Amino acid sequence: MSESIFQWRKPTGAWQIQHCLPITPAAGGQNLTRWQRLWRGLQQSFRLMVGVHDYETYLKHMREHHPTHAPMDERAFHRHCLDARFPSQPGKLGKCPC
């Protein structure tokens, strides 16, 4: 096994990645630099790790997939996310907070 690690060669051929698409497109038609896109992606990742959901992503999803439904306002959205993670009603099972 370790012999195969030492014999590693850099891959060549036409199958190599030529162009990578950004994780998230520029918000609101803004032209963001590469570092700004990276920073926004990191911010979103860290927020999701601690349980804070992204309201802008929710709005985008509602516009694309449910155009006839009115989206929740930001306060109601965050309340819904907290109730889903930490259920306040007795007997309601939710996600484990740990």
N, C-alpha and C positions, 0 to 999 in steps of 0.2 A: 504494500500500500504506500509506504513512504517513498519507494523508488519511483512510483508514478508521479508523485509531487515534484521530485527533483527533475524529472524528464519533461516537465510541462513546457509547451511551446505556445507562443502567442498565436491565436487563431487567425487564419487568413481566408480570404474568399469573398465572394459577392454577398454572402448572407450577413455580413457585419452590419451593425446599426449605423445608418447614415444620418438620421435626423431624429431627435426626440421631441415629442410634443409636450408642452407644459402641462403640469398636473391640473391647474385651474386656469382658465382663460382670463384675460384682463377684465376686471370688473367694470361694468358701466362704459365699455368702449375706451377705457384708458389704455394708453400704451405704457406698460410697466417694464422696467428693466428686469434683467434676469435675476438680480439680487432682490428686487422688490417682490417678485413672484415667489422666490425661494423663502423669503422672510414671511410672506403671507401664508404659504403652505405650512411652515413650521409653527406659526401662531395657531392655525387651525388644528394642527395635530396635537399641540400641547393642550389646547382647550378641550378637545375631545377626550384626551387622556384623563383629565380631571372631571369630566362629566358636563362641561359647558357646551351645549350644542350651538351650531352656527345658524343664526336667524336668517342671514342672507341666503344661505344654501336652501333653507326651508322655503323662502319666498320664491326662489328660482324653480324649485321642484313644483310648487303649487301652480306657478304660471305655466310650466311646460306640461304637467300631467293632469292638473285639475283646474282648468281655466274657469269653470262655472262656479266653483266654490270660493267663497271669500276666505282669505287666510286669516289666521289668528293674529292679533296684535302682538307686539314683542313681549309684553308682560304676560299675556295669557300663554304664549308659546313657552316661555321659561317656566311658568307654573306647571304646565302640562309635562314638561321634561322632568321637573323635580318630582312630581307625583308618580311618574312612571318609574323613576329610580328609587325613590323613598316613599312607598305608599303610606298615606296618612289615614286611610280608612281601615278599620279593624277587619281582619279576615281577608284582605286583598293582598294577593301575592304579587311581588314585583321583583325587580332585579336585586341581587344581593349588593349591599352598599360597600362590601369589602373588596 
